[in-house]
Amino acid sequence: MTSYNATILREHLADLKGWISHWQDDAFCRLIPTESSLILAKAHAESALALLDRVEAEQKESA
């Protein structure tokens, strides 16, 4: 995995961590997550997984 890919992956995971912290704060106040926050978090997870799939495919090609 290149440094660039690791940076992108780290950013997606940091964003997910931020959303989870936000939801924990909301839960403390008995609020539910908004649809938009769920959509954004899902998009970050999907992007991170797509990046891992791409990196894995590249590694298989070069092996």
C-alpha positions as CSV (number, residue, x, y, z in Angstrom):
1,M,0.0,0.0,0.0
2,T,1.4,3.4,-0.9
3,S,1.7,6.2,1.5
4,Y,-1.0,8.1,-0.5
5,N,-3.5,5.2,-0.1
6,A,-2.7,4.9,3.6
7,T,-3.4,8.6,4.0
8,I,-6.8,8.3,2.2
9,L,-7.7,5.2,4.2
10,R,-6.7,7.0,7.5
11,E,-8.9,10.0,6.6
12,H,-12.0,7.8,5.9
13,L,-11.5,6.0,9.2
14,A,-11.0,9.2,11.1
15,D,-14.2,10.5,9.6
16,L,-16.0,7.4,10.7
17,K,-14.6,7.7,14.2
18,G,-15.9,11.3,14.2
19,W,-19.4,10.2,13.2
20,I,-19.5,7.5,15.8
21,S,-18.4,10.0,18.5
22,H,-21.2,12.4,17.3
23,W,-23.7,9.6,17.5
24,Q,-22.6,8.7,21.0
25,D,-23.1,12.3,22.1
26,D,-26.6,12.2,20.5
27,A,-27.5,9.0,22.2
28,F,-26.5,10.5,25.6
29,C,-29.1,13.2,24.8
30,R,-31.6,10.6,23.6
31,L,-31.3,11.7,20.0
32,I,-31.2,9.5,17.0
33,P,-28.7,9.8,14.1
34,T,-29.9,11.8,11.2
35,E,-30.3,10.2,7.8
36,S,-27.7,12.4,6.3
37,S,-25.1,11.5,8.9
38,L,-25.8,7.8,8.3
39,I,-25.4,8.3,4.5
40,L,-22.1,10.2,4.9
41,A,-20.7,7.6,7.3
42,K,-21.7,4.7,5.0
43,A,-20.1,6.5,2.1
44,H,-16.8,6.8,4.0
45,A,-17.0,3.1,4.9
46,E,-17.7,2.2,1.3
47,S,-14.8,4.4,0.0
48,A,-12.4,2.8,2.5
49,L,-13.5,-0.7,1.5
50,A,-13.2,0.1,-2.2
51,L,-9.7,1.4,-1.7
52,L,-8.7,-1.8,0.1
53,D,-10.2,-3.9,-2.7
54,R,-8.2,-1.9,-5.3
55,V,-5.0,-2.2,-3.3
56,E,-5.5,-5.9,-2.9
57,A,-6.2,-6.3,-6.6
58,E,-3.0,-4.3,-7.5
59,Q,-0.9,-6.5,-5.1
60,K,-2.3,-9.7,-6.7
61,E,-1.4,-8.3,-10.2
62,S,2.1,-7.5,-9.2
63,A,2.7,-10.8,-7.5
